[in-house]
Amino acid sequence: MDREIIRTDQAPQAIGTYSQAVKVGATVYLSGQIPLVPETMEMVEGDIEAQIRRVFDNLLAVARAAGGDLSNVVKLNVFLTDLAHFPVVNSVMADYFSQPYPARAAIGVAALPKGAQVEMDAVMAL
């Protein structure tokens, strides 16, 4: 199995023992992104909408580094510390994706790294 590690400075650097993404054949597994600003590695300022947009921007940067974009995402997992924010995810997601939308799961969690309110990971098919 040939694996290619995907890395870009346009998204936050890994803050643990993982890669930003791993490509195997035509499938790319994008690691979870939280709303860190790549240049500062600090959380984005603003409300939940700003956090969600930063997460999508980070996923887009990694997707592009792998040779695709968000239109290639076939599965998206959304982790929220407050499921009441789910309508905001839907609203913002419409700015980043068009039909046909990827398969998706939304999971309520107790906490996320660095106090983030949202994290997302994805699988992309090139």
Secondary structure by P-SEA (a helix, b strand, c coil): cbbbbbbbccccccccccccccccccbbbbcccccccccccccccccaaaaaaaaaaaaaaaaaaaccccccccbbbbbbccccaaaaaaaaaaaccccccccbbbbbbccccccccccccccccc
